[in-house]
Structures are given as structure tokens and as C-alpha cells.
Amino acid sequence: LGAKESDHTGTEAAERFFRALDEALPDGEAAMGAKELLDRLKRMQENAGLADREVAALLNAAPRFQDGLCDVEELKALSWPLIRHMRLSQHLFRDGGGTAGGVDVRAN
């Protein structure tokens, strides 16, 4: 990975993300409503360098219990892979080239 990619998806970015995630969603909170979750994700946005679309993606990806509450532990487990994938995909398309699974993804 180049410097630009590792700044947003590398070890330091992951550590910064997990520190902010642990502050926003401490262990022991198994479920919360969508409004509270959104408030907490917005608070962690600055600390982890999240974009608005990343906050929205996390909120939309949050698994829900039957009562509508968000499953915080499951969200924590899937959050970094989702954000990392979004950042890598954005970098690929922003730079205008590359392949995905051997398929050319550049616009012709």
C-alpha cells in the first residue's frame, strides 16, 4: 500500500478507529436505539476521521434486534472491515483505475 492508502486504511488508522469506537461504544452496552447510536457515531466521527458517508454506512449496517434496538457488539465486529473496504474502494475509483478481481473497473 502506498502512503496515501495506509493513512486511511493501515495499522495507525485502524488503531485510531478502534480507540474512538471504544470511547463511543464501551463494552457492556449490548443494545441501543438508532438515535443514540447515531449521536455516538457522530461524536466519534472527529476522533476517527470518519466521513459523513461512513457514519451513515455504520448506522445502516447496524444489525437490529426484533425490538428495533441496534446490536452494538455485532456492529463493533463489522465496523472496521466495512470502513476499510469503503476507503479502499473510494481510493480505487478516485484514482481512476485498477482492477477488481481481475476485471478492469475503469470507465471506458
Protein Blocks (a to p, Z undefined) as FASTA:
>chain_A
ZZklmmmmmmklmmmmmmmmmmmmgghiabdcfklmmmmmmmmmmmnopafklmmmmmmm
pccdfkopacfklmmmmmmmmmmmmmmmmmmmmnopaceehiafbdZZ
